[in-house]
Amino acid sequence: MHTEWDLAHTDYSAPPDRPLPAGLTDSEADWHQRLEQAPNGHLLREDANAMLASLTAGGPVYLLHLTRSLDAIRSSGHLLASTGCLIGAVYGSPLTPLPGGVLRPHNLGSYLLDARHGLASRRDSTPLVIQVTPGRPAPVKGLDYLRLGGIHLWTYQTYRHFLTAAEDDQVLRSVVDRVRVAAPFLDKLLHNASGGTTPNESFIDALAATVPVLPYLGYLYFETVAEYLMLHSSSRATREYADCGEMNNRLYKELAFSAVDSMGTLFDLGRFYPGHTRLLDLIGRIEPGLAASAADYVRRRMSHLFAATSLTPRQDIRNFTFHTAGLGTLAKTAPRLLGQLIFREIRLLDRYPQLYHCFEQAKALQAWAYWNKEGILTPFNGVSPKGEIGINPACPNARFTVWTAESCRQGLLHPVEQIAAVPAPRLVPWLVAPLRNRTEEERWSKRRAAPT
């Protein structure tokens, strides 16, 4: 029997078999075959993807982790986990050991090491090399954060009384209001997923107009475009990375930072919503030959993903409309979408810094228990096996060795000093203001207050 944690993981060693709502034109197997037949689709297989292959080999795995808290790590002896796409893992990227004790970063790691790119918080960071010795081969099951809606909903239902009555009412009213305003486009997604057609240009423009109302769609939108770029790129760099068994992460990094001017200050995919013309322009700058087919791919793929990750298997998507969906209907028919929306609404509360551990630690504890049961020591972002990989800090049998490192002109990492530190099953403290986009939230508040 599938559990929510099973549903939230993609096993790259087996054909997909997750239960889906009725009425979908394509099955998961259809899309799995389609993706594997893309020019770089072989990188979805464990025998062709270097990161996946290293997990199944059973030997030591080397990861790059960037930290701005080296003094705290030295004094405590602990590497703490963070939230995000890996829930409660110590975030990193793969390293390949070379003769002479040096290590070659995965292209994602080399991007993060380049101070000219990426988030401002990555700059002035110290690279750490972490050797993880698992003792046995690991399953290639990656965590897909787009499928965490059921877990978000369970967490809210279990801990909702940490909210005041006014906060709880604010969260639920806002979710229902957002769905009501977004309903025309949400129904359009179901229409496309069930075999209907919408002109690509109007679909993308309607998507762009709806993301500010329902920011979760920005995450689906971005991951769909990122998947398209990585699987279909034929650039020289992409081919060179593929020869090393790596997906080209620089494609979607360039997309994100080009699409949103302030993404380097706050990496929030809820702000990713280029319209049709803008999307084609962004992709054309990255790789001109990919622009022509991008919109059609986004329409078909995103429609399927939305339906598959939002509605229960008991629901026929052809007989459902979001126009009349109140809270009870969403909880019964689209609980995973409801969970995603509630999760993001709670993060907008003024008290979220105080509530952070109440909700996030609960999910992390569940993730650690699931990973231990499944023998997952190094969970990875399973939306695509692109190189985002972390450490399960609660694994009882693993051995860890940690060094500080320096990079050379060739881009290789050289371990410098071994430090006495191990991953610990605790989350990093909440040190910054909650993620929110004031401009978009003010715009949404005015729209919600307007008469309908």
RAMOLIN-V79362 format. One record per pair of residues at least 24 apart in sequence whose C-alpha atoms are under 10 Angstrom apart, sorted by the first residue. I is the first residue (numbers start at 0). J is the second residue. D is the distance in whole Angstrom. If there is no record, write none. Layout:
i = {I I}
j = {J J}
d = {D D}
This chain:
i = {2 2 3 3 3 3 3 3 3 4 4 4 4 4 4 4 4 4 4 5 5 5 5 5 6 6 6 6 6 6 7 7 7 7 7 7 7 7 7 7 7 7 7 7 8 8 8 8 8 8 8 8 8 8 8 8 8 8 9 9 9 9 9 9 9 9 9 9 9 9 10 10 10 10 10 10 10 11 11 11 11 11 11 11 11 11 11 11 11 12 12 12 12 12 12 12 12 12 13 13 13 13 17 17 18 18 18 18 19 19 19 19 19 19 19 19 19 19 20 20 20 20 20 20 20 20 20 20 20 20 20 21 21 21 21 21 21 21 21 21 21 21 21 22 22 22 22 22 22 22 22 22 22 22 23 23 23 23 23 23 23 23 23 23 23 23 23 24 24 24 24 24 24 25 25 25 25 25 25 26 26 27 27 27 30 30 34 34 34 34 35 36 36 37 37 37 37 37 38 38 38 38 38 38 39 39 39 39 39 39 39 39 39 39 39 39 39 39 40 40 40 40 41 41 41 42 42 42 42 42 42 42 42 42 42 43 43 43 43 43 43 43 44 44 44 45 45 45 46 47 47 47 47 47 48 48 48 48 48 48 48 48 48 49 49 49 49 49 49 49 49 49 49 49 50 50 50 50 50 50 50 50 50 50 50 50 50 50 50 50 51 51 51 51 51 51 51 51 51 51 51 52 52 52 52 53 53 53 53 53 54 54 54 54 54 54 54 54 54 54 54 55 55 55 55 55 56 56 56 57 57 57 57 57 57 57 58 58 58 58 58 58 58 59 59 59 59 59 59 59 59 59 59 60 60 60 60 60 60 60 60 60 60 60 61 61 61 61 61 61 61 61 61 61 61 61 61 61 61 61 61 62 62 62 62 62 62 62 62 62 62 62 62 62 62 62 62 62 62 62 62 63 63 63 63 63 63 63 63 63 63 63 63 63 63 63 63 63 63 63 63 63 63 63 63 63 63 64 64 64 64 64 64 64 64 64 64 64 64 64 64 64 64 64 65 65 65 65 65 65 65 65 65 65 65 65 65 65 65 65 65 66 66 66 66 66 66 66 66 66 67 67 67 67 67 67 67 68 68 69 69 69 69 69 69 72 72 72 72 72 73 73 73 74 74 75 75 75 76 76 76 76 76 76 77 77 77 77 77 77 77 77 78 78 78 78 78 78 78 78 78 78 78 79 79 79 79 79 79 79 79 79 79 80 80 80 80 80 80 80 80 80 80 80 80 80 81 81 81 81 81 81 81 81 81 82 82 82 82 82 82 83 83 83 84 84 84 84 84 84 84 84 84 84 84 85 85 85 85 85 85 85 85 85 85 85 85 85 85 85 86 86 86 86 86 86 86 86 86 86 86 86 86 86 86 87 87 87 87 87 87 87 87 87 87 87 87 87 87 87 87 87 87 87 88 88 88 88 88 88 88 88 88 88 88 88 88 88 88 88 88 88 89 89 89 89 89 89 89 89 89 89 89 89 89 90 90 90 90 90 90 90 90 91 91 91 91 91 91 91 91 91 91 92 92 92 92 92 92 93 93 93 93 93 93 93 94 94 94 94 94 94 95 95 96 96 97 97 99 100 100 100 101 101 101 101 101 101 101 102 102 102 102 102 102 102 102 103 103 103 103 103 103 104 104 104 104 105 105 105 105 105 105 105 105 105 105 106 106 106 106 106 106 106 106 106 106 107 107 107 107 107 107 107 107 107 108 108 108 108 109 109 109 109 109 110 110 110 111 112 112 113 116 116 116 116 117 117 117 117 117 117 117 117 118 118 118 118 118 118 118 119 119 119 119 119 120 120 120 121 125 125 125 126 126 126 126 126 126 126 126 127 127 127 127 127 127 127 127 127 127 127 127 128 128 128 128 128 128 128 128 128 128 128 128 129 129 129 129 129 129 129 129 129 129 129 130 130 130 130 130 131 131 131 131 131 131 131 131 132 132 132 132 132 132 133 133 133 133 133 133 133 133 133 134 134 134 135 135 136 136 136 137 137 137 137 137 137 138 138 138 138 138 138 139 139 139 139 139 139 140 140 140 140 140 140 140 140 140 140 141 141 141 141 141 141 141 141 141 141 141 142 142 142 142 142 142 142 142 142 143 143 143 143 143 144 144 144 144 144 145 145 145 145 145 145 145 145 145 145 145 145 145 146 146 146 146 146 146 146 146 146 146 147 147 147 147 147 147 147 147 148 148 148 148 148 148 148 148 148 148 148 148 149 149 149 149 149 149 149 149 149 150 150 150 150 150 150 150 150 151 151 151 151 151 151 151 151 151 151 151 151 151 152 152 152 152 152 152 152 152 152 152 153 153 153 153 154 154 154 154 154 154 154 154 155 155 155 155 155 155 155 156 157 157 158 158 158 159 159 159 161 161 161 162 162 162 162 162 166 166 166 166 167 167 167 167 169 169 169 170 170 170 170 170 170 170 170 170 171 171 171 171 171 171 172 173 173 173 173 173 173 174 174 174 174 174 174 174 174 174 174 174 175 175 175 175 175 175 175 176 176 176 176 176 177 177 177 177 177 177 177 177 177 178 178 178 178 178 178 178 178 178 178 178 178 179 179 179 179 179 179 179 180 180 180 180 180 180 180 180 181 181 181 181 181 181 181 181 181 181 182 182 182 182 182 182 183 183 183 183 184 184 184 185 185 185 185 185 185 185 185 185 186 186 186 186 186 186 186 186 187 187 187 188 188 188 188 188 188 188 188 188 189 189 189 189 189 189 189 189 189 189 189 189 189 190 190 190 190 190 190 190 191 191 191 191 191 191 191 192 192 192 192 192 192 192 192 192 192 192 192 193 193 193 193 193 193 194 194 194 194 195 196 196 197 197 197 198 198 198 199 199 199 199 199 199 199 199 199 200 200 200 200 200 200 201 201 202 202 202 202 202 202 203 203 203 203 203 203 203 203 203 203 203 204 204 204 204 204 204 204 205 205 205 206 206 206 206 206 207 207 207 207 207 207 207 208 208 208 209 210 210 210 210 210 210 211 211 211 211 211 211 211 211 211 212 212 212 212 212 212 212 212 213 213 213 213 214 214 214 214 214 214 214 214 214 214 214 215 215 215 215 215 215 215 215 215 216 216 216 216 216 216 216 216 217 217 217 217 217 217 217 218 218 218 218 218 218 219 219 219 219 219 219 219 219 219 220 220 220 220 220 220 220 220 220 220 220 220 221 221 221 221 221 221 221 221 221 221 221 222 222 222 222 222 222 223 223 223 223 223 223 223 223 223 224 224 224 224 224 224 224 224 224 224 224 225 225 225 225 225 225 225 226 226 226 226 226 226 226 227 227 227 227 227 227 227 228 228 228 228 228 228 228 229 229 230 231 231 231 232 232 232 232 232 233 233 233 234 234 234 244 245 245 245 246 246 246 246 247 247 248 248 248 249 250 250 250 251 251 253 253 253 253 254 254 254 254 254 255 257 257 257 257 265 265 265 266 267 267 267 269 269 269 269 270 270 305 306 306 307 308 308 308 308 309 309 309 309 309 309 309 310 310 310 310 311 311 343 343 344 345 346 346 346 347 347 347 347 347 347 347 348 348 348 349 349 349 350 350 351 351 351 351 352 352 352 352 352 352 352 353 354 355 355 355 355 356 356 356 356 356 359 360 360 360 363 363 363 363 363 364 364 364 366 366 367 367 367 367 367 368 368 370 371 371 390 390 391 391 391 392 392 392 392 392 392 393 393 393 393 394 394 394 398}
j = {149 150 146 147 148 149 150 153 335 142 143 146 147 149 150 365 366 369 370 140 142 146 369 373 142 143 146 147 149 308 140 141 142 143 144 145 146 147 148 149 150 308 381 382 139 140 141 142 143 144 145 146 147 378 379 380 381 382 139 140 141 142 143 146 379 380 381 382 383 384 45 138 139 140 141 142 381 43 44 45 46 51 138 139 140 141 381 383 384 43 44 45 46 51 55 138 139 140 44 45 139 140 307 312 307 311 312 313 306 307 308 309 310 311 312 313 314 315 306 307 308 309 310 311 312 313 314 315 316 317 332 193 306 307 310 311 312 313 314 315 316 317 318 189 190 192 193 194 306 314 315 316 317 318 189 190 191 192 193 194 302 303 306 307 315 316 317 191 192 193 194 195 303 192 193 194 299 300 303 303 307 303 304 307 300 303 226 227 230 231 230 230 231 227 229 230 231 232 229 230 231 232 233 238 227 228 229 230 231 232 233 237 238 241 244 245 246 247 229 230 231 246 230 241 244 229 230 241 242 244 245 246 383 384 385 230 244 245 246 383 384 385 139 244 384 139 244 384 244 241 242 243 244 245 241 242 243 244 245 246 384 385 386 93 95 105 241 242 243 244 245 246 384 386 92 93 94 95 105 139 243 244 245 246 379 384 385 386 387 388 137 138 139 140 141 244 245 379 384 385 386 136 137 139 244 93 95 136 137 139 133 135 136 137 138 139 140 375 376 377 378 135 136 137 138 139 135 136 137 132 133 134 135 136 137 138 131 132 133 134 135 136 137 129 130 131 132 133 134 135 136 398 399 93 94 95 96 129 130 131 132 133 377 399 91 92 93 94 95 96 102 103 104 128 129 130 131 132 399 400 401 90 91 92 93 94 95 102 104 105 108 127 128 129 130 131 377 388 389 390 401 90 91 92 93 94 102 103 104 105 107 108 109 111 112 126 127 128 129 130 388 389 401 402 403 404 412 89 90 91 92 93 108 111 124 125 126 127 128 129 388 389 401 403 89 90 91 92 108 111 112 120 121 122 123 124 125 126 127 128 403 90 120 121 122 123 124 125 126 127 120 121 122 123 124 125 126 124 125 124 125 126 127 403 418 418 419 420 421 422 418 419 420 419 420 419 420 421 418 419 420 421 422 423 392 419 420 421 422 423 424 425 390 392 401 420 421 422 423 424 425 426 427 390 392 421 422 423 424 425 426 427 428 363 389 390 391 392 393 422 423 424 425 426 427 428 359 360 363 389 425 426 427 428 429 359 360 362 363 426 427 144 359 380 142 143 144 145 147 379 380 381 382 387 388 141 142 143 144 363 366 378 379 380 381 387 388 389 390 391 142 144 147 359 360 362 363 364 365 366 367 378 380 389 426 359 360 361 362 363 364 365 366 367 378 389 390 391 392 393 424 425 426 427 363 366 367 376 377 378 379 388 389 390 391 392 393 422 423 424 425 426 377 378 388 389 390 391 392 422 423 424 425 426 427 377 378 379 387 388 389 390 391 127 128 129 377 379 386 387 388 389 390 379 385 386 387 388 389 128 129 245 386 387 388 389 128 129 130 386 411 412 411 412 411 412 411 412 413 412 413 414 404 406 407 411 412 413 414 128 404 406 410 411 412 413 414 406 409 410 411 412 413 406 410 411 412 240 243 244 245 246 247 248 385 386 387 236 240 243 245 246 247 248 249 385 386 245 246 247 248 249 252 385 386 387 248 386 387 410 249 406 410 411 412 248 249 252 249 406 410 410 252 253 256 263 252 253 255 256 262 263 264 266 256 261 262 263 264 265 266 262 263 264 265 266 263 264 265 263 403 404 405 402 403 404 405 406 412 413 414 401 402 403 404 405 412 413 414 415 416 417 418 400 401 402 403 404 405 412 413 414 415 416 417 390 399 400 401 402 403 414 417 420 421 422 398 399 400 401 402 376 377 390 397 398 399 400 401 376 396 397 398 399 400 374 375 376 377 394 396 397 398 399 396 397 398 374 397 374 375 376 373 374 375 376 377 378 373 374 375 376 377 378 375 377 378 379 381 384 370 373 374 375 377 378 379 380 381 384 375 377 378 379 380 381 382 383 384 387 388 366 378 379 380 381 382 383 384 388 379 380 381 382 383 218 339 380 381 382 215 218 219 222 304 305 308 309 335 336 339 381 382 304 305 307 308 309 335 336 338 339 382 308 309 335 336 338 339 342 362 308 309 333 334 335 336 337 338 339 340 341 342 308 309 333 334 335 336 337 338 339 334 335 338 339 342 362 365 366 334 335 336 337 338 339 340 341 342 343 358 359 362 330 334 335 336 337 338 339 340 341 342 334 335 338 362 338 342 357 358 359 360 361 362 338 341 342 345 357 358 361 338 358 361 357 358 361 345 357 358 354 357 358 345 348 350 351 354 345 348 349 350 341 344 345 348 344 345 348 340 341 342 343 344 345 346 347 348 326 337 340 341 344 345 326 340 341 344 443 444 447 212 213 325 326 337 338 339 340 341 343 344 324 325 326 329 337 340 341 212 325 326 447 448 209 211 212 213 214 340 443 446 447 212 213 321 322 323 324 325 326 329 336 337 340 212 321 322 323 324 325 447 209 212 213 321 322 446 447 451 205 206 208 209 210 211 212 213 321 322 209 320 321 322 323 324 209 320 321 322 208 209 321 209 213 216 302 305 306 320 321 322 302 306 316 317 319 320 321 322 302 320 321 298 299 301 302 303 304 305 306 316 302 303 304 305 306 307 315 316 317 318 319 320 321 302 303 306 316 317 319 320 298 299 300 301 302 303 306 298 299 300 301 302 303 304 305 306 307 316 317 302 303 306 315 316 317 299 302 303 317 299 298 299 295 298 299 294 295 298 275 292 293 294 295 296 297 298 299 274 275 276 294 295 298 274 275 274 275 294 295 297 298 272 273 274 275 276 277 278 294 295 297 298 272 273 274 275 276 277 278 272 274 275 272 273 274 275 298 270 271 272 273 274 275 278 272 273 274 272 268 269 270 271 272 273 269 270 271 272 436 439 440 442 443 269 439 440 442 443 444 446 447 269 340 343 443 267 268 269 270 271 272 339 340 343 344 439 268 269 270 271 336 339 340 342 343 268 269 270 271 272 301 305 340 267 268 269 270 271 272 273 267 268 269 270 271 272 268 269 271 297 300 301 302 304 305 268 269 271 272 273 297 298 300 301 302 304 305 251 254 255 268 269 270 271 272 273 297 301 251 268 297 301 382 383 293 296 297 298 299 300 301 304 382 250 251 254 278 282 293 294 296 297 300 301 249 250 251 252 254 255 383 250 251 297 300 382 383 385 251 289 292 293 296 297 300 254 282 285 286 289 290 293 383 385 383 288 289 293 285 286 287 288 289 286 288 289 285 286 288 385 384 385 386 383 384 385 386 385 386 385 386 387 285 282 285 286 282 285 281 282 284 285 278 281 282 284 285 281 281 282 284 285 434 435 436 434 434 435 436 343 435 436 439 436 439 336 333 336 335 333 334 335 336 333 334 335 336 337 338 339 334 335 336 337 335 336 434 435 435 433 433 434 435 432 433 434 435 436 437 440 433 434 435 432 433 435 432 433 429 432 433 434 428 429 430 431 432 433 434 429 429 426 428 429 433 425 426 427 428 429 426 424 425 426 391 393 424 425 426 393 424 425 391 393 391 392 393 394 424 393 394 394 395 396 422 423 422 423 424 421 422 423 424 425 426 422 423 424 425 422 423 424 422}
d = {10 10 9 8 9 6 6 10 10 9 10 9 8 9 8 9 8 7 9 9 9 10 9 10 9 9 7 8 9 9 10 8 6 5 7 8 5 6 9 9 9 9 9 10 10 6 5 4 6 9 10 8 9 10 10 9 7 9 8 5 5 6 7 10 10 9 6 8 9 10 10 8 6 4 7 9 8 7 6 6 10 8 9 6 6 8 9 10 9 9 7 6 9 9 10 8 6 8 9 10 9 10 9 9 9 8 6 9 8 6 8 10 8 7 5 8 9 9 7 6 9 9 6 6 4 6 5 6 7 10 10 9 10 10 10 9 7 7 6 4 6 8 10 9 10 8 6 9 10 9 5 6 6 9 9 9 9 6 5 7 10 7 8 8 8 7 8 9 6 5 5 9 8 8 8 9 10 10 8 9 9 9 10 9 8 9 9 9 7 9 9 9 10 9 10 6 6 9 9 6 5 7 8 10 10 10 7 5 6 8 8 9 9 7 10 10 8 10 9 6 8 10 9 9 9 10 8 7 10 7 7 7 9 8 9 9 10 10 9 8 7 9 10 10 9 7 10 9 9 9 9 9 6 9 8 10 8 5 6 8 8 9 10 9 9 9 9 10 7 5 6 10 10 9 9 7 9 9 9 9 10 8 8 10 9 8 8 7 10 9 9 9 6 9 10 9 10 9 8 10 9 10 10 9 9 9 9 9 9 10 9 9 6 5 7 7 10 9 9 8 10 8 5 5 7 7 8 6 8 8 7 6 5 4 7 10 9 6 7 7 7 7 10 10 6 5 4 7 8 9 10 9 9 8 8 8 9 8 6 5 6 8 9 10 10 9 6 5 7 8 8 10 10 7 6 5 6 9 10 10 10 9 6 5 5 5 9 10 9 9 9 8 6 5 7 8 10 8 8 9 10 9 5 5 6 6 10 10 7 9 10 7 10 10 10 7 6 5 6 9 9 9 10 10 10 9 9 8 6 5 7 9 9 10 9 8 6 5 7 7 10 9 10 10 10 8 7 10 9 8 8 10 7 9 9 6 6 5 6 9 10 10 9 8 10 9 5 5 7 7 8 8 9 7 5 6 9 8 8 9 7 9 9 9 10 9 9 7 9 10 7 7 7 9 9 9 8 10 8 6 4 6 8 9 10 8 5 5 5 6 9 9 10 8 10 7 6 4 6 9 9 9 9 10 8 9 6 6 7 6 6 6 9 9 9 8 8 7 10 8 7 7 6 5 6 10 9 10 9 10 8 5 6 9 10 7 9 9 8 7 8 8 10 10 8 8 6 9 10 9 6 9 9 9 10 9 7 8 7 9 9 7 7 6 9 8 8 7 9 10 9 8 10 8 9 7 6 10 10 7 9 10 10 10 10 8 8 10 8 5 8 9 7 8 10 9 9 8 8 10 8 8 7 9 8 9 9 10 8 7 9 8 5 5 5 6 9 9 10 9 9 9 9 9 8 5 5 7 7 7 9 9 10 9 10 10 9 9 7 6 4 7 10 9 9 9 10 9 8 6 5 5 8 9 9 6 5 5 7 10 10 10 7 8 7 9 8 9 9 10 10 9 10 10 10 9 9 10 9 9 7 8 10 9 10 7 6 5 7 9 10 9 9 6 5 7 8 10 9 7 5 6 9 10 8 7 7 9 9 10 7 9 10 9 10 7 10 10 7 10 7 8 7 7 8 10 8 9 9 8 6 7 9 8 6 8 9 8 9 10 10 10 7 9 10 8 7 9 10 8 9 9 9 9 9 8 8 9 10 8 9 6 9 9 9 10 7 4 6 7 7 10 6 6 9 10 9 8 9 10 7 8 8 9 6 6 7 8 9 10 9 7 6 5 6 9 9 10 8 9 10 10 10 8 6 5 6 6 10 8 9 7 9 10 9 9 7 6 5 7 9 10 10 10 9 10 8 6 5 6 9 9 9 8 7 6 5 7 9 9 9 6 5 6 9 9 9 7 9 9 7 5 7 9 8 7 8 9 10 9 9 10 9 6 6 7 8 10 8 7 6 9 9 9 8 9 8 9 9 9 9 9 10 8 9 7 8 9 7 10 9 9 6 5 5 4 8 8 7 10 9 10 7 6 5 5 7 9 10 10 9 6 5 5 8 10 10 8 8 7 9 8 7 9 9 9 7 9 9 10 8 10 7 10 10 9 6 8 7 9 10 9 9 9 10 7 9 8 7 10 10 8 8 9 7 4 6 7 4 5 8 9 8 9 9 9 6 5 8 8 6 8 10 8 7 9 10 7 9 10 10 8 10 9 5 6 9 8 6 9 9 9 8 9 7 7 9 7 4 7 9 7 8 10 10 8 9 9 9 9 6 9 10 7 7 8 8 8 9 10 7 10 10 9 9 7 7 9 10 10 9 8 8 9 9 10 9 10 8 8 7 9 9 10 10 9 10 9 9 9 9 7 9 9 6 6 10 9 8 8 10 9 7 8 10 9 9 9 8 10 9 8 10 9 10 8 8 10 10 6 7 9 7 8 6 6 9 9 9 10 9 9 10 7 10 9 10 6 6 10 9 9 10 8 8 7 7 8 10 8 9 10 9 10 9 9 10 7 6 8 8 8 10 8 7 9 10 9 9 8 9 10 10 9 6 9 10 7 7 8 9 9 8 5 5 9 9 9 9 8 7 9 7 9 9 10 10 9 9 9 8 7 9 10 10 9 10 8 6 6 8 8 10 10 8 9 8 5 8 9 7 7 10 6 8 10 8 6 10 10 6 7 10 8 8 10 8 10 10 8 7 10 10 8 7 10 9 6 8 10 9 7 8 9 5 5 8 8 7 9 8 9 9 8 9 9 7 7 9 10 10 10 10 9 9 10 8 10 9 9 9 8 10 9 6 6 9 9 7 9 8 6 8 7 9 9 9 8 9 8 9 9 9 7 9 8 6 5 9 10 9 7 9 8 7 9 8 5 6 9 10 10 10 8 9 7 9 8 9 9 10 8 5 6 5 8 10 8 9 8 8 10 7 8 8 6 10 7 7 9 8 10 6 8 9 7 10 9 9 9 6 10 9 9 8 8 10 10 9 8 4 7 8 9 10 8 8 10 10 8 6 10 10 9 7 7 10 8 9 7 10 9 9 9 8 10 9 6 5 7 5 6 10 9 5 6 9 8 9 9 9 10 10 10 7 10 8 8 9 9 8 8 10 7 9 10 7 10 10 10 8 9 8 7 9 10 7 8 10 9 10 9 9 10 9 8 9 10 8 6 9 10 7 6 9 9 10 8 9 9 9 8 9 8 7 9 9 10 7 5 9 8 9 9 10 8 10 10 9 7 9 10 9 9 7 7 8 9 9 8 9 9 7 10 9 9 9 10 10 7 10 10 7 10 8 7 8 9 9 10 7 10 10 9 7 7 9 8 5 8 7 9 7 8 10 10 9 7 9 10 9 9 10 10 7 9 7 7 9 8 10 7 10 10 10 8 9 9 9 8 9 9 10 9 9 10 8 8 9 9 9 10 9 10 7 7 5 7 5 4 8 9 9 7 7 7 10 8 10 9 10 10 10 6 7 8 10 7 7 6 9 10 9 8 10 9 9 8 10 10 9 9 9 6 9 9 6 8 8 7 6 10 8 10 10 9 7 9 10 8 9 8 8 8 10 8 7 10 10 9 9 8 9 8 9 9 10 6 8 6 8 8 8 9 8 8 9 8 10 8 9 8 8 5 5 5 8 10 8 7 5 9 9 9 9 10}
